[in-house]
Amino acid sequence: MLGDILLVVLGLVVGLVIGFLISKKMTQKYLKENPPINEKMIEALMSGMGRKPSQKQVRQMMNQMNKYM
């Protein structure tokens, strides 16, 4: 009886860990293939704020965003 309960709990824990790892890997792959923001979006954002960004500034912002992904 106690052994059966332990097996069920162990199965749930293992399933949760495996599910978490798979979903994390899939999310990372999706974000790498479909980045949430690109250089054109950064240029449009900065232009909308009233300034024309240089290519160096755009690359710096992209590097900052990629650092936290």
TIFI-537754 format. One record per residue (C-alpha): residue number from 0; x, y, z. Coordinates in nm, 4 decimals, padded with zeros to 6 digits. Layout:
N
(atom NUM,(X,Y,Z))
...
***
This chain:
69
(atom 0,(00.0000,00.0000,00.0000))
(atom 1,(00.2669,00.2518,00.1027))
(atom 2,(00.4915,00.1342,-00.1802))
(atom 3,(00.2147,00.1980,-00.4331))
(atom 4,(00.1639,00.5525,-00.3076))
(atom 5,(00.5381,00.6187,-00.3243))
(atom 6,(00.5500,00.4906,-00.6830))
(atom 7,(00.2633,00.7199,-00.7851))
(atom 8,(00.4270,01.0214,-00.6190))
(atom 9,(00.7635,00.9352,-00.7750))
(atom 10,(00.5988,00.8981,-01.1155))
(atom 11,(00.4339,01.2388,-01.0803))
(atom 12,(00.7593,01.4071,-00.9807))
(atom 13,(00.9529,01.2464,-01.2664))
(atom 14,(00.6765,01.3408,-01.5111))
(atom 15,(00.6769,01.7013,-01.3930))
(atom 16,(01.0547,01.7302,-01.4265))
(atom 17,(01.0567,01.5761,-01.7743))
(atom 18,(00.7635,01.7934,-01.8835))
(atom 19,(00.9359,02.1066,-01.7555))
(atom 20,(01.2603,02.0262,-01.9369))
(atom 21,(01.0818,01.9495,-02.2649))
(atom 22,(00.8707,02.2655,-02.2511))
(atom 23,(01.1777,02.4767,-02.1669))
(atom 24,(01.3692,02.3342,-02.4641))
(atom 25,(01.0750,02.3882,-02.6999))
(atom 26,(01.0297,02.7488,-02.5816))
(atom 27,(01.3981,02.8274,-02.6301))
(atom 28,(01.3883,02.6772,-02.9799))
(atom 29,(01.0756,02.8786,-03.0704))
(atom 30,(01.2281,03.2059,-02.9477))
(atom 31,(01.5492,03.1385,-03.1383))
(atom 32,(01.3584,03.0736,-03.4625))
(atom 33,(01.1071,03.3572,-03.4080))
(atom 34,(01.2710,03.6359,-03.2113))
(atom 35,(01.0208,03.8656,-03.0422))
(atom 36,(01.1960,04.1782,-03.1726))
(atom 37,(01.4368,04.2492,-03.4561))
(atom 38,(01.6529,04.5383,-03.5737))
(atom 39,(01.3779,04.6911,-03.7874))
(atom 40,(01.1458,04.7040,-03.4859))
(atom 41,(01.4140,04.8743,-03.2758))
(atom 42,(01.4742,05.1310,-03.5500))
(atom 43,(01.1010,05.2022,-03.5751))
(atom 44,(01.0735,05.2354,-03.1967))
(atom 45,(01.3625,05.4796,-03.1724))
(atom 46,(01.2420,05.6759,-03.4774))
(atom 47,(00.8998,05.7004,-03.3159))
(atom 48,(01.0642,05.8630,-03.0143))
(atom 49,(01.2021,06.1345,-03.2407))
(atom 50,(01.5578,06.0223,-03.3069))
(atom 51,(01.7299,05.8475,-03.5927))
(atom 52,(01.9406,05.5654,-03.4467))
(atom 53,(02.2763,05.4698,-03.5927))
(atom 54,(02.3444,05.1084,-03.6862))
(atom 55,(02.5832,05.0848,-03.3911))
(atom 56,(02.3085,05.1869,-03.1470))
(atom 57,(02.0689,04.9329,-03.2977))
(atom 58,(02.3284,04.6546,-03.2675))
(atom 59,(02.3999,04.7543,-02.9060))
(atom 60,(02.0309,04.7281,-02.8186))
(atom 61,(02.0025,04.3900,-02.9942))
(atom 62,(02.3050,04.2618,-02.8018))
(atom 63,(02.1532,04.3816,-02.4731))
(atom 64,(01.8244,04.2058,-02.5511))
(atom 65,(01.9961,03.8832,-02.6595))
(atom 66,(02.2048,03.8865,-02.3400))
(atom 67,(01.8906,03.8461,-02.1298))
(atom 68,(01.7280,03.5743,-02.3438))
***
